Amino acid sequence: MAIVGGGVAGLSAAWRLRKAGLRDFYLVELEPELGGTARGGLLPRSPHPLGAHYLPSPHPECAALELLLTELGLIIGRDHHGRAEYLPSAIVSAPSERHQVGLLWHEGLYPDRDETPDEAAQWARWREHLLALDARRGADGRRLFRLPVDLSSADLRHLDSISLARYLDDLGLNSWRLRWAVDYATRDDYGCTAAQTSAFAGLHHFLARGLEDNRDGHTLTAPDGNARLIRGLATLVGLAHLGEASDHLSRGTAVTALDDHLSLGTAVTAIDPDAGTLELHNFSTKLRTRLHADAILWAAPRFVLPHVLPPGRDPLAANTLSYAPGWSPASSCAPAREASAPRSRGTTSPSRRTPRNGASATCSPPTARIAASVTPAPSSPTTSRSRATTPRPSAPSARAS
Ligand SMILES: Cc1cc2nc3c(=O)[nH]c(=O)nc-3n(C[C@H](O)[C@H](O)[C@H](O)COP(=O)(O)OP(=O)(O)OC[C@H]3O[C@@H](n4cnc5c(N)ncnc54)[C@H](O)[C@@H]3O)c2cc1C
């Protein structure tokens, strides 16, 4: 099998194949390193995420992800209710999110300042609606919104045919505050407004892991964000040097390296689905080669696929999908406050690798300002979110971003 793309999707596929006993796969990645949008980087004082920076602990029904986190050594046991217990140094305080109205910053992502009783009632009704959906099971016995999405009950899949904005209209929820908060959520996750997001996808955002304020979850991260998961996955599937990444596996995990199953810095430029061939171009050697495969698994961005398939072979009609820019991450490195603080060069614990007063990463969705400008608000809210990369006992209120 040929796997195109070495992001978390391609590596997860390779992990599943290896677990199924299949080692005969070949992974092709355009960049010189694995990870895609979950890669990390290195600043003088600390590693940092380049894109994906945290993972909410999975819903207990998400067995595959729990298994992966166990193999990666991030789930270290079970409590007496059978709930996963996580490696303490991988847990970070919940994100501190705030929005700006005029010149003032306010906690949270719902602009409640000066709300009317009707607006407050609408917000309460929306929360109750989500709670009810969260508790409900479909006729097939499944939860309505699950990860992966295919495990969701079929009952509400028809909501893919209307927008989330229309769904809110139908519920009579027209408060600009509520619409602004919902719009922020869909822009955050999908890069789309509520009018451009299907009602199923929008509700899935709120409920796939269980309604956030109704669930006893953790936020998992590392100084370089989800790059830690990438390193661990690459090690598990045998595509990384064990010496580099073995600290990310649970004890006793043995993996045979499959170094000759990977091409980095190599683009798949054409696919012939009938012949089962892929044309490869390696950027450093400038060599063009052909790979033969019984099956091809596309784990690169969907919008690239029509460019490598022969004309007319993309199962989706042209222009079915459109893409919006997503997040714009920024990583900054601040001077350490305590010059005498001991610096660790070790790699065993994320908390030791992060200078406590040193680097932090802050991401602000650039679309938040656009959301504000299209909202008929008396004054436009904007948002900011920041998160510390070392575990703390309670949520800090982040003011610098
Ligand atoms: C700034 C940012 C912040 C995010 N924050 C979070 C977060 O905190 N938590 C979270 O869970 N998710 C987050 N996400 C989303 C998460 O990063 C993605 O959902 C996930 O990493 C996507 O993985 P993927 O493998 O599907 O795709 P990608 O990561 O896009 O990987 C696809 C790979 O395919 C390669 N490729 C493309 N074309 C070709 C070709 N022709 N030939 C060979 N290879 C090719 C690419 O180089 C890439 O490595 C964030 C995303 C961004 C951009």
The ligand as a Tripos MOL2 file, in Angstrom:
@<TRIPOS>MOLECULE
LIG
   53    58     1     0     0
SMALL
NO_CHARGES

@<TRIPOS>ATOM
      1 C1         -2.2730   26.4750   12.9620 C.3       1 LIG1
      2 C2         -3.0300   25.1910   13.2490 C.ar      1 LIG1
      3 C3         -3.3550   24.8750   14.5570 C.ar      1 LIG1
      4 C4         -4.0180   23.6870   14.8330 C.ar      1 LIG1
      5 N1         -4.2700   23.3680   16.1340 N.ar      1 LIG1
      6 C5         -4.7570   22.1420   16.4270 C.ar      1 LIG1
      7 C6         -4.7860   21.6870   17.7630 C.ar      1 LIG1
      8 O1         -4.3750   22.3970   18.6910 O.2       1 LIG1
      9 N2         -5.2610   20.4470   18.0120 N.ar      1 LIG1
     10 C7         -5.6670   19.6240   16.9830 C.ar      1 LIG1
     11 O2         -6.0670   18.4840   17.2570 O.2       1 LIG1
     12 N3         -5.6350   20.0340   15.6990 N.ar      1 LIG1
     13 C8         -5.1700   21.2500   15.4030 C.ar      1 LIG1
     14 N4         -5.0590   21.6430   14.1000 N.ar      1 LIG1
     15 C9         -5.5340   20.7290   13.0680 C.3       1 LIG1
     16 C10        -4.5210   19.6030   12.8370 C.3       1 LIG1
     17 O3         -3.2260   20.1380   12.6640 O.3       1 LIG1
     18 C11        -4.9110   18.8540   11.5760 C.3       1 LIG1
     19 O4         -6.2630   18.4490   11.6670 O.3       1 LIG1
     20 C12        -4.0840   17.6120   11.3660 C.3       1 LIG1
     21 O5         -2.7290   17.7670   11.6980 O.3       1 LIG1
     22 C13        -4.2320   17.2500    9.8990 C.3       1 LIG1
     23 O6         -3.4630   16.1070    9.6430 O.3       1 LIG1
     24 P1         -3.4950   15.4430    8.2030 P.3       1 LIG1
     25 O7         -2.4960   14.3500    8.2090 O.co2     1 LIG1
     26 O8         -4.8940   15.1230    7.8370 O.co2     1 LIG1
     27 O9         -3.0720   16.6000    7.1820 O.3       1 LIG1
     28 P2         -1.7200   17.4220    7.0820 P.3       1 LIG1
     29 O10        -1.1800   17.7280    8.4160 O.co2     1 LIG1
     30 O11        -2.0200   18.5410    6.1490 O.co2     1 LIG1
     31 O12        -0.7350   16.3990    6.3870 O.3       1 LIG1
     32 C14        -0.7730   16.1470    5.0140 C.3       1 LIG1
     33 C15         0.6350   15.8930    4.5440 C.3       1 LIG1
     34 O13         0.5930   15.6080    3.1650 O.3       1 LIG1
     35 C16         1.7450   16.1640    2.5730 C.3       1 LIG1
     36 N5          1.5000   16.3270    1.1410 N.ar      1 LIG1
     37 C17         0.7230   17.2490    0.5100 C.ar      1 LIG1
     38 N6          0.7470   17.0640   -0.8140 N.ar      1 LIG1
     39 C18         1.5500   15.9950   -1.0320 C.ar      1 LIG1
     40 C19         1.9670   15.3280   -2.2130 C.ar      1 LIG1
     41 N7          1.5530   15.7120   -3.4440 N.pl3     1 LIG1
     42 N8          2.8140   14.2840   -2.0960 N.ar      1 LIG1
     43 C20         3.2480   13.8750   -0.8640 C.ar      1 LIG1
     44 N9          2.8690   14.4810    0.2860 N.ar      1 LIG1
     45 C21         2.0310   15.5110    0.1900 C.ar      1 LIG1
     46 C22         1.9320   17.4740    3.3350 C.3       1 LIG1
     47 O14         3.2620   17.9500    3.2200 O.3       1 LIG1
     48 C23         1.5540   17.0830    4.7410 C.3       1 LIG1
     49 O15         2.6680   16.7050    5.5160 O.3       1 LIG1
     50 C24        -4.4050   22.8290   13.7860 C.ar      1 LIG1
     51 C25        -4.0950   23.1580   12.4650 C.ar      1 LIG1
     52 C26        -3.4020   24.3210   12.1990 C.ar      1 LIG1
     53 C27        -3.0340   24.6370   10.7620 C.3       1 LIG1
@<TRIPOS>BOND
     1     1     2 1
     2     2     3 ar
     3     2    52 ar
     4     3     4 ar
     5     4     5 ar
     6     4    50 ar
     7     5     6 ar
     8     6     7 ar
     9     6    13 1
    10     7     8 2
    11     7     9 ar
    12     9    10 ar
    13    10    11 2
    14    10    12 ar
    15    12    13 ar
    16    13    14 ar
    17    14    15 1
    18    14    50 ar
    19    15    16 1
    20    16    17 1
    21    16    18 1
    22    18    19 1
    23    18    20 1
    24    20    21 1
    25    20    22 1
    26    22    23 1
    27    23    24 1
    28    24    25 2
    29    24    26 1
    30    24    27 1
    31    27    28 1
    32    28    29 2
    33    28    30 1
    34    28    31 1
    35    31    32 1
    36    32    33 1
    37    33    34 1
    38    33    48 1
    39    34    35 1
    40    35    36 1
    41    35    46 1
    42    36    37 ar
    43    36    45 ar
    44    37    38 ar
    45    38    39 ar
    46    39    40 ar
    47    39    45 ar
    48    40    41 1
    49    40    42 ar
    50    42    43 ar
    51    43    44 ar
    52    44    45 ar
    53    46    47 1
    54    46    48 1
    55    48    49 1
    56    50    51 ar
    57    51    52 ar
    58    52    53 1
@<TRIPOS>SUBSTRUCTURE
     1 LIG1         1 GROUP 0 **** ****
